[in-house]
Amino acid sequence: MSASTKKEAAHYVVTAHPPGGVLLTAKCNFTSPFSL
């Protein structure tokens, strides 16, 4: 997965969820699909 794709996914996470849920969602996203 390219760096630009990770950036877009991170941007989506930040804009699609409230601040309280960003860290949890981002952690799930970056530890599951991006690390495989």
Rosetta blueprint (number, residue, H / E / L):
1 M L
2 S L
3 A H
4 S H
5 T H
6 K H
7 K H
8 E H
9 A H
10 A H
11 H H
12 Y H
13 V H
14 V H
15 T H
16 A H
17 H L
18 P L
19 P H
20 G H
21 G H
22 V H
23 L H
24 L H
25 T H
26 A H
27 K H
28 C H
29 N H
30 F H
31 T H
32 S L
33 P L
34 F L
35 S L
36 L L
